[in-house]
C-alpha cells in the first residue's frame, strides 16, 4: 500500500507504464501543448485546447471530443512542476468544480526507458468509484499512456525529438 493510499484509502487510482524513450522526451511530450494535443486522452478521443500555460498556477483549459461526438469540458491547474521528474495538478471540468481531483505524475528512469506513474486521488470514495465504473478511468488512463507511448515512439522514429 502506497503512502497516498494510506492517506486516501479507497479514493485513489494508479496507472503506470514503461515507455521506451528517455525521460526528458516523455516529460516534454507531457508538458508542451503542441505534443499534448496529439496524444492526450483515451482511444478515439481528440483534444482542442482553449488556453495553456505550463507553470505552477497556470492552467490548461480544453475540450475532449469523445468518439460518440460528446464534448467534455476539462480544466487542469498545475500545482507542482519538477522537470523532468514530477508534475502535480488539479483536474476538473472547470476551475470551480467541487469534484476536481488531484493527480501526481512521476517520470522515473527505467534503464533507457521511462516509467511514468499517474496517481490520482478523488475527493471521496464515491467519486473514485464513479470515475472507475461509469467513466472507465483505469482503462482510459491506460489507453492515454498507451497513446503517449505510441506518440513518443513516432517522434523517435522521425528523429525529431525537440
C-alpha positions as CSV (number, residue, x, y, z in Angstrom):
1,X,0.0,0.0,0.0
2,X,1.4,3.4,-1.0
3,X,1.7,6.4,1.2
4,X,-1.0,8.1,-0.8
5,X,-3.3,5.1,-0.5
6,X,-2.7,5.1,3.3
7,X,-3.6,8.8,3.3
8,X,-6.6,8.4,0.9
9,X,-8.0,4.9,1.5
10,X,-10.4,3.8,-1.3
11,X,-10.1,7.2,-3.1
12,X,-7.1,6.5,-5.3
13,X,-6.5,5.3,-8.9
14,X,-2.9,4.5,-10.0
15,X,-2.0,3.8,-13.6
16,X,1.6,3.3,-14.8
17,X,3.5,2.3,-17.9
18,X,7.1,1.9,-19.1
19,X,7.7,4.0,-22.2
20,X,10.7,3.2,-24.4
21,X,12.1,6.7,-24.5
22,X,14.3,8.9,-22.5
23,X,12.7,10.7,-19.5
24,X,13.3,14.2,-20.9
25,X,11.4,13.4,-24.1
26,X,8.5,11.8,-22.2
27,X,8.3,14.8,-19.9
28,X,8.4,17.2,-22.9
29,X,5.6,15.3,-24.6
30,X,3.6,15.8,-21.4
31,X,4.3,19.5,-20.9
32,X,4.2,21.1,-24.4
33,X,0.7,21.8,-25.8
34,X,1.9,21.0,-29.4
35,X,2.6,17.5,-28.2
36,X,-0.3,17.1,-25.8
37,X,-2.9,17.7,-28.4
38,X,-1.5,14.9,-30.5
39,X,-1.9,12.1,-27.9
40,X,-3.9,13.2,-24.8
41,X,-6.9,11.1,-23.9
42,X,-8.3,7.6,-24.2
43,X,-8.6,5.8,-27.5
44,X,-10.8,7.6,-30.0
45,X,-10.8,10.9,-28.2
46,X,-9.3,14.2,-29.5
47,X,-8.5,17.4,-27.8
48,X,-9.0,21.1,-28.5
49,X,-7.0,23.5,-26.3
50,X,-8.6,26.8,-25.4
51,X,-5.8,28.0,-23.2
52,X,-2.5,26.5,-22.0
53,X,0.1,27.9,-19.6
54,X,2.5,25.4,-18.2
55,X,3.8,26.9,-15.0
56,X,2.8,26.4,-11.3
57,X,-0.5,28.1,-11.0
58,X,-1.0,28.0,-14.8
59,X,-4.0,26.4,-16.4
60,X,-4.9,24.1,-19.3
61,X,-8.4,24.7,-20.5
62,X,-9.5,22.2,-23.1
63,X,-12.3,20.2,-24.6
64,X,-12.1,16.4,-25.1
65,X,-14.1,15.2,-28.0
66,X,-15.4,11.7,-27.5
67,X,-15.7,9.1,-30.3
68,X,-19.5,9.3,-30.0
69,X,-19.5,13.1,-30.6
70,X,-19.8,14.1,-27.0
71,X,-17.7,17.1,-25.9
72,X,-16.2,17.2,-22.3
73,X,-15.0,20.5,-20.9
74,X,-11.8,19.9,-18.9
75,X,-9.6,22.1,-16.8
76,X,-6.2,21.4,-15.2
77,X,-4.2,23.7,-12.9
78,X,-0.5,22.8,-12.4
79,X,0.4,22.8,-8.7
80,X,3.9,21.5,-8.8
81,X,6.4,21.1,-11.7
82,X,9.9,19.5,-11.2
83,X,11.4,18.8,-14.6
84,X,11.8,16.1,-15.7
85,X,10.7,14.2,-12.6
86,X,7.3,15.2,-11.3
87,X,4.1,17.1,-12.1
88,X,1.2,17.6,-9.7
89,X,-2.1,19.0,-10.8
90,X,-5.7,19.6,-10.0
91,X,-8.2,18.4,-12.7
92,X,-11.9,19.0,-13.1
93,X,-14.5,20.2,-15.5
94,X,-13.8,23.9,-14.6
95,X,-11.9,26.0,-12.1
96,X,-14.7,25.9,-9.6
97,X,-15.5,22.1,-10.0
98,X,-16.2,20.8,-6.4
99,X,-15.4,17.3,-7.7
100,X,-12.0,18.1,-9.1
101,X,-9.3,15.6,-8.2
102,X,-5.6,15.8,-7.6
103,X,-3.0,13.9,-9.6
104,X,0.7,13.3,-9.2
105,X,2.7,12.2,-12.2
106,X,6.2,10.8,-11.8
107,X,8.7,10.2,-14.5
108,X,11.4,7.7,-13.4
109,X,14.3,6.3,-15.4
110,X,13.9,2.5,-16.1
111,X,17.1,1.6,-17.9
112,X,17.0,3.6,-21.1
113,X,13.2,3.8,-20.8
114,X,10.9,5.9,-18.6
115,X,8.4,4.6,-16.0
116,X,5.5,7.0,-15.8
117,X,3.0,6.7,-13.0
118,X,-0.2,8.7,-12.7
119,X,-1.5,8.6,-9.1
120,X,-5.0,10.3,-8.8
121,X,-6.8,10.9,-5.5
122,X,-10.5,11.8,-5.7
123,X,-12.3,13.9,-3.0
124,X,-14.5,10.9,-2.0
125,X,-14.5,7.1,-2.4
126,X,-17.9,7.5,-4.2
127,X,-16.3,9.9,-6.8
128,X,-13.4,7.5,-7.3
129,X,-15.8,4.5,-7.8
130,X,-17.9,6.6,-10.2
131,X,-14.8,7.5,-12.3
132,X,-13.7,3.9,-12.4
133,X,-17.1,2.3,-13.1
134,X,-19.0,4.9,-15.1
135,X,-16.2,6.6,-16.9
136,X,-13.7,3.7,-17.0
137,X,-11.0,5.9,-15.6
138,X,-8.5,3.0,-15.2
139,X,-8.8,1.7,-18.7
140,X,-8.9,5.3,-20.0
141,X,-5.7,6.1,-18.1
142,X,-4.0,3.0,-19.5
143,X,-5.1,4.0,-23.0
144,X,-3.9,7.5,-22.5
145,X,-0.4,6.3,-21.5
146,X,-0.5,3.9,-24.5
147,X,-1.2,6.8,-26.8
148,X,1.7,8.7,-25.2
149,X,4.0,5.7,-25.8
150,X,2.9,5.5,-29.4
151,X,3.3,9.2,-29.9
152,X,6.8,9.3,-28.4
153,X,7.8,6.3,-30.5
154,X,6.7,8.2,-33.6
155,X,8.8,11.2,-32.6
156,X,11.9,9.0,-32.1
157,X,11.2,7.2,-35.4
158,X,11.1,10.6,-37.2
159,X,14.2,11.8,-35.4
160,X,12.5,15.0,-34.4
161,X,12.8,14.8,-30.6
162,X,12.7,18.5,-29.9
